[in-house]
Amino acid sequence: MFLSKKIDTQKSTLYTSGAFCVLFLCIAFLFPGFFKTKLGEWTHEILEVFGGFYLFLGLASVLLLFIIAFSSVGKKRLGKEKPEYRWFSWIAMLYSTGMGAGLLLRAVQEPVYYYENPPRESSLSSGEFALQYTFFHWGLTPWAFYGLFGLVIAYNLYEKNGTILSSSILNENYRKTISATLIDVLTIICTLLGVVAAVGLGSRQLLGSISYWTGAENLASGQTVFLVLLVCVLATISAFMGVNKGIRFISNLNIGMALLLLVFVWIVGSEWLVLGVLLKSMGAYLLEFIPMSINAGSQKVSNAFLTDWTFFYWAFWLAWTPFTGVFIARISKGRTIRQFILGTLIIPALGTFLWFTVFGANAFSLIEASEVHSSKFDSIYSAIFNFFDLFPLSTWSNAIATVLVFTFLITSVDSAIFVLSMFSDEGRTEPKRRYRLFWGLTIALFTIAVILIGKDQLLEAVSQLMILFALPFTFLFTGMVIYFVYKLYTTTKTT
């Protein structure tokens, strides 16, 4: 068969991925308007048709991880060695990679949006309901996608002597075939599009911080290009230094600064209000998690809301799953399966719940006290800076937030460079530096080209294209998980 034909998968994967980048940029440059319109139409149609599948997949991923964690196989260790990284560094790295920059973008904006525009009726207060839906979009489900894919890769890598490549789950006879190349190319494209979208959004927020500090409203595209170059250069240096010296150090720094901002807002704001709202919102989220996940019963919301928010988020998280899951697998050697699951599912979700509650509950209080109009928090790029302006020591808090946007962005890019380099170097966990340099340059040039060709519109197109590629990856993800569960439990029975 054609798909089982033996080929040099390393070269074919790299060349095919490069050809995709060139083709994308050519089409985007020659037909920007048509390209953006068609992508918008295709994205909308995919979310409408497959959105329900995304919902059930999200719920199934969460439930499956809990079943595996508390079953007998949960005791199995991923590799014979002790864990390579301490708990704090491990959590810091997976958190920074998984959704660090997004937490700053949405910390105030998303809870306030649901506060002002609730998707359905609820017996909860406006603030508690807003946080319940924020928890839903940022809580267990995205981390279940990341954790489940990461577990598949980690098990194959440390227990079955495979590689970090998605294709290594195939039977050994098929690992050097066209099928393997197609699987790995799909994973690389999702990773590349995900990091380009992250750099685009992150650079916009950095420009928002520059506007805040300088008072300049319209900044030239050249300044955006400079920021992208700076981020990619520093991220490439970090990737050159490796996980131990580069990525781990910046990730620890990120979590330290994020905790500082969190504690500051908690203490200066309404600290007792936060605790009450957190418990009520989290309780409602856990109680209604299953009906919310399948959009049933009294928790049902409109299709328009699902398409604009939940379907979009689920597709976005799935598109980010390849590089986040692979990176989590890379840093998880020595953990038991139970530790892996609880560390990637429960701990990050609880941290996310606390983060959004501290910022969201205080934003609600400010709006209710008429100290600020909710429109001040409309923009994901400036909401966090406008929020800190209403607190003491705003100069210091906004300075830390600016640095944090920058460093969170670096950790997203350096981990993506590292993962892409592993893909290009036959799945080696310590890829050659020339691959790290290649992908650092590729990400920088790809992002700059996107910004110069289409500016904001093309950045939106990249996000839409990422969602399109999330669909075939979702089918791949589902097949890999089913095969993994089968192998996991059949192997356990025979030992």
C-alpha positions as CSV (number, residue, x, y, z in Angstrom):
1,M,0.0,0.0,0.0
2,F,1.1,3.6,-0.6
3,L,0.9,4.7,3.0
4,S,3.1,1.7,4.1
5,K,5.9,2.5,1.7
6,K,9.3,2.7,3.4
7,I,10.9,6.2,3.2
8,D,13.4,8.4,5.0
9,T,10.9,9.9,7.5
10,Q,13.3,12.4,9.1
11,K,13.9,14.2,5.8
12,S,10.4,13.8,4.4
13,T,8.9,15.2,7.7
14,L,11.2,18.2,7.7
15,Y,10.8,19.0,4.0
16,T,7.0,18.5,4.0
17,S,6.7,20.8,7.0
18,G,8.8,23.4,5.3
19,A,6.8,23.2,2.1
20,F,3.6,23.8,4.1
21,C,5.1,27.0,5.6
22,V,6.1,28.3,2.2
23,L,2.7,27.4,0.6
24,F,0.8,29.1,3.5
25,L,2.8,32.3,3.2
26,C,2.4,32.4,-0.6
27,I,-1.3,31.9,-0.5
28,A,-1.7,34.4,2.3
29,F,0.4,37.0,0.5
30,L,-1.2,36.6,-3.0
31,F,-4.8,36.2,-1.8
32,P,-5.1,37.7,1.7
33,G,-8.8,38.7,1.6
34,F,-10.0,35.5,-0.1
35,F,-7.8,33.4,2.3
36,K,-9.2,35.0,5.4
37,T,-12.8,34.8,4.3
38,K,-12.5,31.1,3.4
39,L,-10.7,30.3,6.6
40,G,-13.5,32.0,8.6
41,E,-16.2,30.1,6.7
42,W,-14.4,26.7,7.1
43,T,-13.7,27.3,10.8
44,H,-17.3,28.2,11.5
45,E,-18.6,25.1,9.6
46,I,-16.1,22.7,11.4
47,L,-17.0,24.0,14.8
48,E,-20.8,23.7,14.1
49,V,-20.5,20.2,12.7
50,F,-17.8,18.7,15.1
51,G,-18.4,20.9,18.1
52,G,-20.5,18.2,19.8
53,F,-17.8,15.7,19.2
54,Y,-15.3,18.0,20.9
55,L,-17.6,18.3,23.9
56,F,-17.9,14.5,24.4
57,L,-14.1,14.1,23.8
58,G,-13.4,16.6,26.5
59,L,-15.6,14.9,29.0
60,A,-14.3,11.5,28.1
61,S,-10.7,12.7,28.5
62,V,-11.3,13.9,32.0
63,L,-13.1,10.8,33.1
64,L,-10.6,8.5,31.5
65,L,-7.7,10.1,33.3
66,F,-9.4,9.8,36.7
67,I,-10.2,6.1,36.0
68,I,-6.5,5.4,35.0
69,A,-5.2,7.4,38.0
70,F,-7.1,5.5,40.6
71,S,-6.9,2.1,39.0
72,S,-4.1,-0.4,39.6
73,V,-2.0,0.9,36.7
74,G,-1.8,4.3,38.4
75,K,1.1,2.9,40.5
76,K,3.2,2.1,37.3
77,R,6.3,4.3,37.1
78,L,7.2,6.0,33.8
79,G,10.8,4.9,33.7
80,K,12.8,3.2,36.4
81,E,14.6,6.4,37.6
82,K,13.4,8.8,40.2
83,P,11.7,12.0,38.9
84,E,14.2,14.3,37.1
85,Y,12.6,17.5,38.4
86,R,11.2,18.6,41.8
87,W,7.5,19.2,42.1
88,F,7.7,23.0,41.9
89,S,9.9,23.1,38.8
90,W,7.8,20.4,37.1
91,I,4.5,22.2,37.8
92,A,6.1,25.5,36.8
93,M,7.3,24.2,33.4
94,L,4.1,22.5,32.4
95,Y,2.0,25.5,33.6
96,S,4.1,28.1,31.8
97,T,4.0,26.0,28.6
98,G,0.3,25.0,28.8
99,M,-1.4,28.4,29.3
100,G,0.8,30.9,31.1
101,A,0.5,33.8,28.7
102,G,-3.3,33.2,28.3
103,L,-3.9,33.6,32.0
104,L,-2.7,37.2,31.8
105,L,-4.6,37.9,28.6
106,R,-7.9,36.6,30.1
107,A,-7.4,37.1,33.9
108,V,-9.9,40.0,34.0
109,Q,-11.4,40.3,30.5
110,E,-13.2,36.8,30.4
111,P,-14.8,36.8,33.8
112,V,-16.1,40.3,33.3
113,Y,-17.5,39.4,29.9
114,Y,-19.5,36.5,31.4
115,Y,-20.5,38.8,34.3
116,E,-22.0,41.3,31.8
117,N,-23.2,38.7,29.3
118,P,-24.2,35.5,31.1
119,P,-24.8,32.7,28.6
120,R,-27.9,31.3,30.4
121,E,-29.9,31.8,33.5
122,S,-28.5,30.5,36.8
123,S,-29.3,30.5,40.5
124,L,-25.8,31.7,41.2
125,S,-24.9,35.3,41.6
126,S,-23.6,37.1,38.5
127,G,-20.0,36.9,39.7
128,E,-20.1,33.2,40.8
129,F,-21.7,32.2,37.5
130,A,-19.1,34.2,35.5
131,L,-16.3,32.4,37.3
132,Q,-18.1,29.0,36.9
133,Y,-17.9,29.4,33.1
134,T,-14.4,30.7,33.2
135,F,-13.4,27.6,35.2
136,F,-15.2,25.4,32.7
137,H,-13.1,26.8,29.8
138,W,-9.8,26.9,31.6
139,G,-10.1,24.1,34.1
140,L,-10.1,20.3,33.9
141,T,-10.8,19.8,30.2
142,P,-7.8,21.6,28.6
143,W,-5.5,20.0,31.1
144,A,-7.1,16.6,30.4
145,F,-6.3,17.0,26.7
146,Y,-2.7,17.9,27.5
147,G,-2.3,15.3,30.1
148,L,-3.8,12.4,28.2
149,F,-1.7,13.0,25.1
150,G,1.4,13.6,27.2
151,L,0.7,10.3,29.0
152,V,0.4,8.4,25.7
153,I,3.8,9.8,24.6
154,A,5.5,9.3,28.0
155,Y,4.3,5.7,28.3
156,N,5.5,4.9,24.9
157,L,8.8,6.7,25.5
158,Y,9.8,5.4,28.9
159,E,8.0,2.0,29.0
160,K,8.1,0.9,25.4
161,N,11.5,2.3,24.4
162,G,9.8,4.4,21.7
163,T,10.6,8.1,20.9
164,I,8.9,11.4,21.5
165,L,7.4,11.3,18.0
166,S,3.6,10.8,17.7
167,S,4.3,8.1,15.0
168,S,6.3,6.0,17.4
169,I,3.0,4.6,18.8
170,L,2.7,2.7,15.4
171,N,3.9,-0.8,15.1
172,E,7.6,-0.9,14.4
173,N,7.1,-2.0,10.8
174,Y,5.2,1.3,10.1
175,R,7.5,3.8,11.8
176,K,9.5,4.5,8.6
177,T,6.6,4.9,6.2
178,I,4.5,7.6,4.6
179,S,1.8,7.0,7.3
180,A,4.4,7.9,10.0
181,T,5.4,11.0,8.1
182,L,1.8,12.2,7.8
183,I,1.3,11.8,11.5
184,D,4.4,13.7,12.4
185,V,3.8,16.4,9.9
186,L,0.3,17.0,11.3
187,T,1.8,17.3,14.8
188,I,4.5,19.7,13.6
189,I,2.0,21.9,11.8
190,C,-0.3,22.1,14.8
191,T,2.7,23.0,17.0
192,L,4.0,25.6,14.6
193,L,0.6,27.3,14.1
194,G,0.0,27.2,17.9
195,V,3.2,29.0,18.7
196,V,2.8,31.5,15.9
197,A,-0.7,32.4,17.2
198,A,0.8,32.7,20.7
199,V,3.6,34.9,19.6
200,G,1.1,37.1,17.6
201,L,-1.3,37.5,20.6
202,G,1.6,37.9,23.1
203,S,3.3,40.6,21.0
204,R,0.0,42.4,20.8
205,Q,-0.2,42.4,24.6
206,L,3.4,43.6,24.8
207,L,2.5,46.4,22.5
208,G,-0.5,47.2,24.8
209,S,2.0,47.4,27.7
210,I,4.2,49.7,25.7
211,S,1.2,51.9,24.8
212,Y,0.4,52.0,28.6
213,W,3.9,53.1,29.5
214,T,4.5,55.6,26.7
215,G,1.0,56.8,26.1
216,A,1.3,56.2,22.3
217,E,-1.8,54.7,20.8
218,N,-0.7,53.7,17.3
219,L,2.6,51.8,17.2
220,A,4.4,50.9,14.0
221,S,4.5,47.4,12.7
222,G,8.3,47.7,12.9
223,Q,8.0,47.7,16.7
224,T,6.0,44.5,16.6
225,V,8.7,42.9,14.4
226,F,11.4,44.0,16.9
227,L,9.4,42.4,19.8
228,V,8.9,39.2,17.9
229,L,12.6,39.0,17.1
230,L,13.6,39.7,20.7
231,V,11.3,37.1,22.0
232,C,12.4,34.5,19.5
233,V,16.1,35.2,20.0
234,L,15.8,34.9,23.8
235,A,13.6,31.8,23.4
236,T,16.2,30.2,21.0
237,I,19.0,30.9,23.5
238,S,16.9,29.3,26.2
239,A,16.2,26.3,24.0
240,F,20.0,26.1,23.3
241,M,20.6,26.0,27.1
242,G,18.2,23.1,27.3
243,V,15.5,22.2,29.8
244,N,17.6,22.2,32.9
245,K,19.4,25.5,32.6
246,G,17.1,27.6,30.3
247,I,13.5,26.5,30.2
248,R,13.3,25.5,33.9
249,F,14.9,28.7,35.1
250,I,12.5,31.0,33.2
251,S,9.5,28.8,34.2
252,N,10.4,29.1,37.9
253,L,10.8,32.9,37.4
254,N,7.3,33.0,35.8
255,I,5.5,31.2,38.6
256,G,7.3,33.3,41.2
257,M,6.2,36.6,39.6
258,A,2.7,35.3,39.0
259,L,2.4,34.2,42.6
260,L,3.6,37.7,43.7
261,L,0.9,39.4,41.6
262,L,-1.7,36.9,42.9
263,V,-0.9,37.5,46.5
264,F,-0.7,41.3,46.0
265,V,-4.2,41.5,44.5
266,W,-5.6,39.1,47.1
267,I,-4.2,41.1,50.1
268,V,-5.0,44.6,48.7
269,G,-8.4,43.6,47.4
270,S,-11.3,41.8,49.0
271,E,-9.5,38.7,50.4
272,W,-12.4,37.2,52.3
273,L,-14.8,37.8,49.4
274,V,-12.4,35.8,47.2
275,L,-12.5,32.7,49.4
276,G,-16.3,32.6,49.5
277,V,-16.7,33.1,45.7
278,L,-14.0,30.6,45.0
279,L,-15.7,27.8,47.0
280,K,-19.1,28.5,45.6
281,S,-18.0,28.8,42.0
282,M,-15.8,25.8,42.2
283,G,-18.5,23.8,43.9
284,A,-21.0,24.7,41.2
285,Y,-18.5,23.9,38.4
286,L,-17.8,20.5,39.8
287,L,-21.5,19.8,40.5
288,E,-22.5,20.8,37.0
289,F,-19.4,19.7,35.1
290,I,-20.9,16.7,33.3
291,P,-24.1,18.4,32.0
292,M,-22.1,21.5,31.1
293,S,-19.6,19.3,29.2
294,I,-22.4,17.8,27.1
295,N,-24.5,20.9,27.1
296,A,-27.6,19.2,28.5
297,G,-30.5,19.9,30.8
298,S,-30.7,23.2,32.6
299,Q,-27.1,23.8,31.9
300,K,-27.7,24.1,28.1
301,V,-26.6,27.2,26.4
302,S,-27.2,28.5,22.8
303,N,-25.3,27.2,19.8
304,A,-24.1,30.7,19.1
305,F,-22.3,30.8,22.5
306,L,-20.9,27.3,22.1
307,T,-19.5,28.2,18.7
308,D,-18.0,31.5,19.8
309,W,-16.6,30.2,23.1
310,T,-16.7,26.5,24.1
311,F,-16.2,24.9,20.7
312,F,-13.5,27.5,19.9
313,Y,-11.7,26.8,23.2
314,W,-11.9,23.0,22.9
315,A,-10.5,23.2,19.3
316,F,-7.8,25.7,20.4
317,W,-6.7,23.5,23.4
318,L,-6.6,20.4,21.1
319,A,-4.5,22.3,18.6
320,W,-2.1,23.2,21.5
321,T,-2.1,19.6,22.7
322,P,0.8,18.2,20.5
323,F,3.6,20.4,21.7
324,T,2.3,20.9,25.3
325,G,1.7,17.2,25.7
326,V,5.0,16.2,24.2
327,F,6.9,18.7,26.4
328,I,5.1,17.5,29.5
329,A,6.1,13.9,28.6
330,R,9.7,15.0,28.1
331,I,9.9,16.4,31.7
332,S,8.0,13.7,33.4
333,K,10.4,10.8,33.5
334,G,10.3,8.9,36.8
335,R,6.8,10.0,37.8
336,T,4.2,7.3,38.4
337,I,1.1,7.4,36.2
338,R,-1.0,8.6,39.1
339,Q,1.5,11.4,39.9
340,F,1.6,12.4,36.3
341,I,-2.2,12.6,36.0
342,L,-2.8,14.4,39.3
343,G,0.1,16.8,38.5
344,T,-1.2,17.7,35.1
345,L,-4.9,17.7,35.8
346,I,-5.7,18.7,39.4
347,I,-2.9,21.0,40.5
348,P,-2.9,23.3,37.4
349,A,-6.7,23.4,37.4
350,L,-6.8,24.5,41.1
351,G,-4.2,27.1,40.4
352,T,-6.2,28.4,37.5
353,F,-9.4,28.6,39.6
354,L,-7.6,30.6,42.3
355,W,-6.1,32.9,39.7
356,F,-9.3,33.8,37.9
357,T,-11.2,34.2,41.2
358,V,-8.7,36.6,42.7
359,F,-8.7,38.8,39.6
360,G,-12.4,38.3,38.6
361,A,-13.9,38.8,42.0
362,N,-12.0,42.0,42.6
363,A,-13.0,43.2,39.2
364,F,-16.7,42.5,40.0
365,S,-16.4,44.5,43.2
366,L,-14.9,47.5,41.5
367,I,-17.7,47.5,38.9
368,E,-20.4,47.1,41.5
369,A,-18.9,50.0,43.5
370,S,-18.9,52.1,40.3
371,E,-15.2,52.7,40.6
372,V,-14.8,51.6,37.0
373,H,-17.0,50.8,34.0
374,S,-16.9,47.3,32.7
375,S,-15.8,48.6,29.2
376,K,-12.4,49.2,30.7
377,F,-11.9,45.5,30.7
378,D,-13.2,44.7,27.2
379,S,-9.7,44.3,25.6
380,I,-7.7,41.2,26.3
381,Y,-4.6,43.2,25.6
382,S,-5.1,46.1,28.0
383,A,-7.6,44.8,30.6
384,I,-4.9,43.6,33.1
385,F,-3.1,47.0,33.0
386,N,-6.3,48.9,33.5
387,F,-7.1,46.6,36.4
388,F,-3.8,47.3,38.2
389,D,-4.3,51.0,37.7
390,L,-7.1,50.8,40.3
391,F,-4.9,49.4,43.0
392,P,-2.0,50.9,45.0
393,L,1.5,50.5,43.7
394,S,0.1,50.3,40.2
395,T,3.4,51.2,38.6
396,W,5.1,48.2,40.2
397,S,2.4,45.7,39.6
398,N,2.1,46.8,35.9
399,A,5.8,46.6,35.5
400,I,5.8,43.0,36.9
401,A,2.8,42.2,34.6
402,T,4.7,43.5,31.6
403,V,7.8,41.4,32.4
404,L,5.6,38.4,33.0
405,V,3.9,38.7,29.6
406,F,7.3,38.7,28.1
407,T,8.7,35.8,30.1
408,F,5.6,33.7,29.7
409,L,5.8,34.2,26.0
410,I,9.5,33.1,26.0
411,T,8.6,29.9,27.8
412,S,5.9,29.1,25.3
413,V,8.3,29.7,22.4
414,D,11.4,28.0,23.8
415,S,9.4,24.8,24.7
416,A,7.9,24.8,21.2
417,I,11.4,25.2,19.7
418,F,12.6,22.3,21.8
419,V,9.6,20.1,20.9
420,L,9.9,20.8,17.2
421,S,13.6,20.1,17.3
422,M,12.9,16.7,18.9
423,F,10.4,16.0,16.1
424,S,13.0,16.9,13.5
425,D,15.8,14.9,15.2
426,E,14.1,11.5,15.1
427,G,12.5,12.0,18.5
428,R,15.7,12.5,20.5
429,T,15.0,14.0,23.9
430,E,18.1,16.1,23.5
431,P,17.9,17.3,19.9
432,K,20.9,18.7,18.1
433,R,21.4,22.5,18.4
434,R,21.2,23.0,14.6
435,Y,17.5,22.0,14.8
436,R,16.9,24.3,17.7
437,L,18.4,27.2,15.6
438,F,16.4,26.2,12.5
439,W,13.1,26.2,14.4
440,G,13.9,29.4,16.3
441,L,14.5,31.2,13.0
442,T,11.5,29.6,11.3
443,I,9.1,30.6,14.0
444,A,10.5,34.2,14.0
445,L,10.4,34.5,10.2
446,F,7.0,32.9,9.9
447,T,5.5,35.2,12.6
448,I,7.1,38.3,11.2
449,A,5.9,37.5,7.7
450,V,2.3,37.0,9.0
451,I,2.4,40.3,10.8
452,L,3.8,42.2,7.8
453,I,1.5,40.6,5.2
454,G,-1.8,40.8,7.0
455,K,-1.3,42.3,10.4
456,D,-4.2,41.6,12.8
457,Q,-6.4,40.0,10.1
458,L,-3.8,37.4,9.2
459,L,-3.0,36.7,12.9
460,E,-6.7,35.8,13.2
461,A,-6.3,33.6,10.1
462,V,-3.5,31.7,11.7
463,S,-5.7,31.0,14.7
464,Q,-8.5,29.8,12.4
465,L,-6.0,27.7,10.4
466,M,-4.8,26.1,13.7
467,I,-8.4,25.2,14.5
468,L,-8.8,23.6,11.0
469,F,-5.7,21.4,11.6
470,A,-7.0,20.6,15.1
471,L,-9.8,18.5,13.5
472,P,-7.6,15.9,11.8
473,F,-5.3,15.9,14.9
474,T,-8.4,15.3,17.1
475,F,-9.1,12.0,15.1
476,L,-5.4,11.1,15.5
477,F,-5.6,11.9,19.2
478,T,-8.7,9.7,19.7
479,G,-7.1,6.8,17.9
480,M,-3.9,7.1,19.9
481,V,-5.7,7.2,23.2
482,I,-7.9,4.1,22.3
483,Y,-4.8,2.1,21.3
484,F,-2.9,3.3,24.4
485,V,-5.6,2.2,26.8
486,Y,-5.8,-1.2,25.0
487,K,-2.0,-1.7,25.3
488,L,-1.9,-0.3,28.9
489,Y,-4.4,-2.8,30.2
490,T,-3.5,-5.8,28.1
491,T,0.2,-5.4,29.1
492,T,-0.8,-5.1,32.8
493,K,-2.8,-8.3,32.6
494,T,0.1,-10.3,31.1
495,T,2.6,-9.1,33.7
